[in-house]
Amino acid sequence: MRCGHCTAAITKKIAALDTSASVSANLDSRTVDVDTSCTISSVVEAIKISGYAAEPISS
C-alpha cells in the first residue's frame, strides 16, 4: 500500500462487505484500521483479494 489508489481499492472492497465500515489508512506504516461488524478473517480476505498482503495485528 503506497498511495491513495491503494487505499481506495482496499476501502472499496471492505465497503462491499459492510457499507457502514470505517476505514483509515496510514501509508507510512502501511496499515489499515477498520471498524466493522465483519469478522477479521473476512476483512483480511477482502484486502488480499484487492491485491495486497494482509494480516491482523490486533483483534
C-alpha positions as a Markdown table, in Angstrom:
| # | Residue | x | y | z |
|---|---|---|---|---|
| 1 | Met | 0.0 | 0.0 | 0.0 |
| 2 | Arg | 1.8 | 3.1 | -1.2 |
| 3 | Cys | -0.7 | 5.6 | -2.5 |
| 4 | Gly | -4.3 | 6.9 | -2.4 |
| 5 | His | -5.2 | 4.5 | -5.2 |
| 6 | Cys | -4.2 | 1.6 | -2.9 |
| 7 | Thr | -6.2 | 3.0 | -0.1 |
| 8 | Ala | -9.2 | 3.5 | -2.3 |
| 9 | Ala | -9.1 | -0.1 | -3.6 |
| 10 | Ile | -9.0 | -1.5 | -0.1 |
| 11 | Thr | -11.7 | 0.8 | 1.2 |
| 12 | Lys | -14.0 | -0.1 | -1.8 |
| 13 | Lys | -13.5 | -3.8 | -1.2 |
| 14 | Ile | -14.2 | -3.5 | 2.6 |
| 15 | Ala | -17.3 | -1.3 | 1.9 |
| 16 | Ala | -18.6 | -4.1 | -0.4 |
| 17 | Leu | -18.6 | -6.3 | 2.8 |
| 18 | Asp | -20.0 | -3.6 | 5.1 |
| 19 | Thr | -21.3 | -0.3 | 3.9 |
| 20 | Ser | -21.1 | 1.2 | 7.4 |
| 21 | Ala | -17.4 | 0.2 | 7.9 |
| 22 | Ser | -14.9 | 2.9 | 8.8 |
| 23 | Val | -11.5 | 2.5 | 7.1 |
| 24 | Ser | -8.5 | 4.7 | 7.8 |
| 25 | Ala | -5.1 | 4.0 | 6.2 |
| 26 | Asn | -1.6 | 5.0 | 7.3 |
| 27 | Leu | 0.6 | 5.0 | 4.2 |
| 28 | Asp | 3.8 | 5.5 | 6.3 |
| 29 | Ser | 3.3 | 2.3 | 8.3 |
| 30 | Arg | 1.3 | 0.6 | 5.5 |
| 31 | Thr | -1.5 | -0.3 | 7.9 |
| 32 | Val | -5.3 | 0.0 | 7.7 |
| 33 | Asp | -7.6 | 0.4 | 10.7 |
| 34 | Val | -11.0 | -1.0 | 10.1 |
| 35 | Asp | -14.1 | -0.6 | 12.3 |
| 36 | Thr | -16.7 | -3.0 | 11.1 |
| 37 | Ser | -19.1 | -5.7 | 12.2 |
| 38 | Cys | -17.4 | -8.2 | 9.8 |
| 39 | Thr | -15.0 | -10.8 | 11.0 |
| 40 | Ile | -11.3 | -10.2 | 10.9 |
| 41 | Ser | -10.8 | -13.1 | 8.5 |
| 42 | Ser | -13.3 | -11.6 | 6.0 |
| 43 | Val | -11.6 | -8.2 | 6.2 |
| 44 | Val | -8.2 | -9.8 | 5.7 |
| 45 | Glu | -9.5 | -11.8 | 2.7 |
| 46 | Ala | -11.1 | -8.7 | 1.2 |
| 47 | Ile | -7.7 | -6.9 | 1.4 |
| 48 | Lys | -5.9 | -9.9 | -0.2 |
| 49 | Ile | -8.5 | -10.0 | -3.0 |
| 50 | Ser | -7.7 | -6.4 | -3.6 |
| 51 | Gly | -4.1 | -7.5 | -4.3 |
| 52 | Tyr | -2.4 | -6.5 | -1.0 |
| 53 | Ala | -0.8 | -8.6 | 1.7 |
| 54 | Ala | -2.8 | -8.6 | 4.9 |
| 55 | Glu | -2.6 | -10.0 | 8.4 |
| 56 | Pro | -4.4 | -8.8 | 11.5 |
| 57 | Ile | -2.2 | -7.0 | 14.1 |
| 58 | Ser | -4.9 | -7.0 | 16.8 |
| 59 | Ser | -8.4 | -8.4 | 17.3 |
